[in-house]
Amino acid sequence: MIILDFIDEIVSGKEKARANVFILAAYFVYSACALVVWTHFSDKDFSYVCFASGGMQTLAFFLLMHKVRVTRSAAGISSKTLQVYVLVFIFRLSSTLVKNGYLPVDRSGDWAYQASDIASLLLVFQLMFFIHKRHADTYQSELDSMPIWKIAPGFMLLGCFVHGELNHSPFFDKTWTVGMWMDTIAMLPQLWMLVARGGEVEALTANFVALIFVSKCLAWCFWYTGYPELAPKQGGFNVVGYMIMFAQTVQLLFSADFMYYYFKWRGTTLRTGCTSWCSGQKQPSEKLVLPMGLTEV
């Protein structure tokens, strides 16, 4: 029903038609860039999935920023999630821009994957500017109350003491692992805020929610095929490999839970609107005219 409404708004030329066309254009540009990278800057093997995951995450933040700009509202968006994502990209880029141990083994790991993370970081900075400066009056700080900064230091310490050796450098192995753990908890404040609002998050979009979930699915598939490489060369239990798979699985579950709550709310909203429309009570876009002196309840 969401997809049909999306298409109908474009065909019928409704007020949201321009915004929907922009979203389609964004998907088209992303698809074109992904095709160019696949054709000219990759070895056309499974490692490309890692770049696709990063690219979808970038597209998700771009569409979220577009929604904030169009609606001029930051209601329902967690600033704490964006702050954690800043750490995610800074720690990860500090490793991937210097070392190649945790990059795709094909040519997409030469620059394309890092470029998607840099673009995501810039988009997150712009979203934070919108939330705290341009549209600060719409930011719901009272709902963005999860004490994430009491949890984050523990995961940073875990990344410093338990990490892989693919970079062959303790410092850069630690920074990448810290970034991974920050990525694991990044969506928790947004999920907390979503539940606190009862699922009602108009500022978020189905595109953002779904793209984040698909991005995590692709990242999980990539590491599922690659984690055996982290096993000790002399044999023994693959502690680091299973740690990475645990983190990727938790990320996937959190994003799936996030998508479940969001689409549950959207489904309830659509069913309510459809019931009113089908029963002939009231058109969604029409105002009910009442006799003078009466008000609509």
DARA-V712163 format. One line per field, one symbol per residue. psi: psi as a letter, one per 40 degrees, with the letter a starting at -180 (. if undefined). burial: I if it has 9 or more other C-alpha atoms within 8 Angstrom, else O. A space follows every 10 residues. Layout:
BEGIN
psi=???
burial=???
END
This chain:
BEGIN
psi=dddddddddd defidedddd dddddddddd ddddddddde fiefaddddd dddddddddd dddddddddd efhehehhdd dddddddddd ddddddedie dfiieaeeed dddddddddd dddddddddd decdfdeehg dddgehgded dddddddddd dhiafdefhd dddddddddd ddddededdd ddddddefeh gddiiddddd dddddddddd dddddeddee ihdeiahgdd dddddddddd dddddddddd dddddddddd ddddddddee dhideihhhi iheiih.
burial=OOOOOIOOII OOOOOIIOOI IOIOOIIOOI OOOIOIIIOO IIIIOOIIII IIIIIIIIII IIIIIOIIOO OOIIIIIIII IIOIIIIIII IIIIIIOOII OIOIOIIIIO OIIIOIIIII IOIIIIIIII IIOOIIOIII OOOIOOOIOO OIOOIIIIII OOIIIIIOOO OIIIIIIIII IIIIIIIIII IIIIIOIOII IOIIIOOIII IIIIIIIIII IIIOOOIOOI IOOOOOOIOI IIOIIOIIII IIOIIIOIIO IIIIIOOOOI OOIOOIIOOO OIIOOOOOOO OOOOOOO
END
